[in-house]
Amino acid sequence: MDKDFLRSTAIEMVQKGKGILAADESNPTCAKRFESIGVESTELNRNKYRDMLLTTPDIEKYISGVILFDETLRQSTIKDQILYSDFLKKLGILVGIKVDKGAKVLASHNREKVTEGLDNLRERLDDYYILGARFAKWRAVITIGEGIPTETCMHVNAHALARYAALCQEANIVPIVEPEVLMDGSHSIDLCYDISYKAFSKVFEELNKQNVYLEGIVLKPNMIVSGTNCSEQASIEEVAERTIECLKATVPEDVPGCAFLSGGQSNQDATMHLNMLNLKYSSELPWNLTFSYGRALQSSALNKWLGKDDNINDAQLEFYKRAKLNSLASQGIYSETMEV
């Protein structure tokens, strides 16, 4: 383990004014996105779509890293047939890789899930490093509902996240540690806080037990928000306040930064929440706060693209706009008027 390399890479990932693009949708997830715009999810179409995003001019101004799916890491740009890892490296953008195998039903806990993918992970990480990956992602899923999450669910997911993180660092790959408490449900922001507090605390307990180097990780947490179906939706100010309260209570100062997931928020909500977090609190925090968004960066571009080559330029403009606005939000200088 090269601690200096891990630390410098993690710092580069969460540098002020830049964020991480999560373009690591699995093929089944990508198929759902494509179905919504009437496009068949073939390998060629997935390549064309990722190519549209990654070749957007000047995107390196706002994007520090891109999380890729295994298929994409092995693909090349459409025009010049340059491996995406080489293409991104020339732009000064770090290459990341999704290494988990998805959230599966947790045995004897049928309403809960545990993320799988530890089998052969050491060997896969070595291969990914050779292919150019310098960071990785593993997502744990915590669902709020009647009687859940259980202590068992939070323990097994935290334990797996820590095992993954330790293996990544052994391979000199920075682990993004992503414990996601889902927005789905009718729960209040108070319950989201309580569950997130427990989940984040358990994750760092396991990371410490397994000797994970905290200065060489990036945390990808959910924001503390009301459930999607909650009758009382918290304000932007309350979301920022409760999120900071939770992070201060659970995240050690050694961690370089937090790159928030959007978690199903609308494009604008994800941007406004990130902006308020940085506007009000960034000066008092030991870690930088930025974004690692998937849908909140891609959805408007996807709906412009529609699988048509003639729409690529318009789709890239949409992607560029969202990347720029979230860059401004990560500095606390975004305004809703910029959406026009």
Salt bridges, closest charged atoms under 4 A:
ASP24 OD2 - LYS137 NZ 2.77
GLU25 OE2 - ARG33 NH1 3.32
GLU25 OE1 - ARG50 NH2 3.09
ASP70 OD1 - ARG74 NE 2.97
GLU71 OE1 - ARG46 NE 2.79
ASP100 OD1 - LYS98 NZ 2.90
GLU116 OE1 - LYS104 NZ 3.84
GLU170 OE1 - ARG122 NE 2.62
GLU178 OE1 - LYS137 NZ 3.66
GLU180 OE1 - ARG139 NE 2.63
ASP190 OD1 - ARG242 NH1 2.62
GLU205 OE2 - LYS202 NZ 3.67
GLU205 OE2 - LYS209 NZ 3.28
GLU206 OE2 - HIS155 ND1 3.65
GLU206 OE1 - HIS159 ND1 3.26
GLU206 OE2 - LYS209 NZ 3.93
GLU215 OE1 - ARG7 NE 2.89
GLU245 OE1 - ARG242 NE 3.05
GLU284 OE2 - LYS248 NZ 2.63
GLU339 OE2 - ARG322 NH2 2.89
